[in-house]
Amino acid sequence: MFKILTINPGSTSTKIAVFEDEKVLKSCTIQHAAQTLHQYKHVLDQYEFRLEYILKYLEDEIIDLSEMSAIIGRGGFLRPLQSGIYEVNEKMLNDLKQCLNGEHASNLGAVLAHELSTRSGHCKAYIVDPVVVDEFQDVARISGLPQFPRRSTFHALNHKAIARKYATDMGTSYEKLNLVVAHLGGGISVAAHKLGKVIDTNQALDGFGPFSPQRAGTMDAGALIRVIYAGIYEQEEMQSLLVGKGGLVAHLGTNDVRAAYKLAQNGDLHARLILEAMAYGVGKEIGCMLAVLEGKADAVILTGGMAYNELIVNYITKMINPMCKVVVYPGEDEMSALALAGLRALRGEETVKAY
């Protein structure tokens, strides 16, 4: 049996779980007040603060680091890399500390895992399928301006985990299937998975694709340029409109899909229209990815928190069913995905890659 500690730093929380093989022994979500985190200029400045909370939790729950077989952290904004399991090394830590590809709470995952693995005295630290996983086919990288190539930024961890789960449920392997996976969360990413590789996806952080509960998605570039040069918004304000204050927040004043759905159920026609427009955008993006797979997809998978919402799921399913079967795996379990990857590494079922 293997004991695995998983760590998932989010924007206002730090999730911790201990697994014994596939079984969760203990788990916790430590919430951090936004006003407290705002005291730190950079995400990496939160390292000591978050570490203290983790160590306190481990002490309170009598969790002995020396008993761990591996410690797995959520992957951050590193340089583009292939999907897989990576051992944390100095190059990775340096890239994260320099915010090589951007600042995000997930950048703390490898740093915290490395510190705890050092304290354990023997086990290794890993990350799995960070958001910068890049398996694009060459043609997918080209945009209309060579200085702005298309980038692969998506919910790789949940995409890969759900695709593998579906393959297992179907009695086959992920590497034998063509799938379109749509992760429907605070951000939305829709990707074409071809025989184990994500060959195309929308840029789900601050780029293009469907609008989401808090992200603007594809915008009129010309209109954006005119607004920016008119001096109406500062750079940080514009960025916050694209990520944080876009999507449902901009239209309905909330990023809570359940609250928006309740409004729609109570007869708010505008709320219903906005929810349907978001689902419509997802359906269009799925159609694009079905075209990328030349119509040879085995299934379209809807996952993430919004996959619990019947209005959204039904709207997308109605659009897509004539072209491909739709299956729903609602929610996400990143902690389990991290642990299962750790098990594959420890059991020798998957080769650990070097960063």
Secondary structure by P-SEA (a helix, b strand, c coil): cbbbbbbbbcccbbbbbbbccccccbbbbbbbbccccccccccccaaaaaaaaaaaaaaaaccccccccccccccccccccccccccccaaaaaaaaacccccccccaaaaaaaaaaaaacbbbbbccccccccccccccccccccccccccccaaaaaaaaaaaaaaaaccccccbbbbbbbbccbbbbbbbccccccccccccccccccccccccccaaaaaaaaaaaccccaaaaaaaaccccccccccccccaaaaaaaaaacaaaaaaaaaaaaaaaaaaaaaaaaaacccccbbbbbccccccaaaaaaaaaaccccbbbbbbccccaaaaaaaaaaaaaaccbbbbcc
